[in-house]
């Protein structure tokens, strides 16, 4: 019996009852679970990011720059809401932190309070970069964190570009200001050029004037030398005067310290005493005047009285028998009168002999009276007069000290002036030489000023003076100088389309794997009939190929009309997938035929190796070296690369290469299966009693 007939008989078994038919339907639909269901679940996740709840915290307080109010935070919030990316929910910082932690929000974006201030700081002395704080929690979802980094990178770039535009706009405005200032500087250089011509004439006059100044400085030096000598003499004399006045002041202060308190306490007594002395002196003068006139007469009268008392004493005390009881007193009176008479006579002789001396005494008493009366009048103010006198002495001493200091300073200054005059004379000589050099240099300045004016005019023409339209154009280019000219060749319209070349062969491999769980890899009827090994192999392969073809048709129909997969080469995709089905069925058949129950485990292990080394998700170069080593030796590698060109477009070289590789794998697997069938025709104890059955 031929292999196609044997295959048909194998398939006919699924029509003999309800359970086999259900198993056949399950075989046809199982790839949909791996292919259609998986792709549908994340067909376009980036198109549904607006469903992800994300916390937005805007703490920006704004800032003022160049007289304008800047609210960069509000601008970014408005831009984020208009972008349609994420479900933005404005909350407080605390709620955002708690929400990211417990999973209510996938992530949070915080605009700090100083965000606008930092953005506006570019125009100040201490520019700072603005910061956007993003908080993620990979425990909620790792992929969302990766997506957010891309999204917020674009947000940061947009914010940076906007800040750069503002900063560069101010720079271009500064260019205009510099242009205007340079024009004014050029005008000033023109005036400078004219002024330098006048200065050149003045330099010649200066040289002539310095000749006269040289002669005058010589005379000044000689005169100051003579003045310096006289100032030295003046310094010596004034110093001696100052020393004398200082000694006088010291003595006066010593006396004042002793007498001053006495005068202040006894002014009244001094006045009274002075008046008493004056009165006494006056009385003495009057007495002296009368003394000269009455002294002789008084002497005569005193003598007569003495004689009478002597006679009375003699009569009463010496002659009578009984003396008078009053005799002792009379005797005393007699003796006193005799003494007084003698004194009066002596006084009279003295007055007569000392008349000149008495006149002198009278003159001195007159002077004493006058001075005493003057003292009596000044007595109430004696302490004040003493203080005034001390003050005058102090001022005299202070003035003398200042004169001495001034004389010393004058002498020192004249010495310095003399030295300075000499230096001046030398300096004037140098100035004269410099003036001659200046006059020559002014010629060069005239030429330089002409070049300066010309250079400034040329610079003004070179410095740009942009208007508003030109500033906007240049600011836009410099704020974002490198633009990404993105050109996607054969772009996949969504995430599911990009991953279809990976999940479709996965589902077909699973379909073949499950098919050989219900269909034996080697047809028993052919084995029992002793058919050739090739016929046995084909009889076990063709039923699964037929089921795989139906699986491919069902899978691609659902992906195209239900899920929305659009293929650049639909017919080529389906045809290539039939080749994939044939290859996968042949490989799975051989593993099951050769290794029996263990082959099913090997089929699953080979699937895992192919999934990890085919480069279906990330480029295989990003995987460890082990998977890079397996990559070129497994069929799914070529299936994924070929399906990418068939689904999204591009060159067909990977398709032709993949077809050849798959044909080789198919032929090789069928040959190995035939070899296994040949071995199966010989019965052994292991076949009769296998160690493991599944």
Secondary structure, 3 states (H helix, E strand, C coil): CCHHHHHHHHHHHHHCCHHHHHHHHHHHHHHHHHCHHHHHHCCCHHHHHHHCEEEEEECCCCEEECCEEECHHHHHHHHHHHHCCCEEEECCHHHHHHHHHHCCCCEEEEECCCHHHHHHHHHCCCCCCCCEEEEECCCCCHHHHHHHHHHHHHHHHHHHHHHHHHHHHHHHHHHHHHHHHHHHHHHHHHHHHHHHHHHHHHHHHHHHHHHHHHHHHHHHHHHHHHHHHHHHHHHHHHHHHHHHHHHHHHHHHHHHHHHHHHHHHCHHHHHHHHHHHHHHHHHHHHHHHHHHHHHHHHHHHHHHHHHHHHHHHHHHHHHCCCCCCCHHHHHHHHHHHHHHHHHHHHHHHHHHHCHHHHHHHHHHHHHHHHHHHHHHHHHHHHHHHHHHHHHHHHHHHHHHHHHHHHHHHHHHHHHHHHHHHHHHHHHHHHHHHHHHHHHHHHHHHHHHHHHHHHHHHHHHHHCCCCCHHHHHHHHHHHHCCCCCCCCCCCCCCCHHHHHHHHHHHHHHHHHHHHHHHHCCCCCHHHHHHCCCHHHHHHHHHHHHHHHHHHHHHHHHHHHHHHHCCCCCCHHHHHHHHHHHHHHHHHHHHHHHHHHCHHHHHHHHHHHHHHHHHCCCCCCHHHCCHHHHHHHCCCHHHHHHHHHHHHHHCCCCHHHHHHHHHHHHHHHHHHHHHHHHHHHHCCCCHHHHCCCCCC
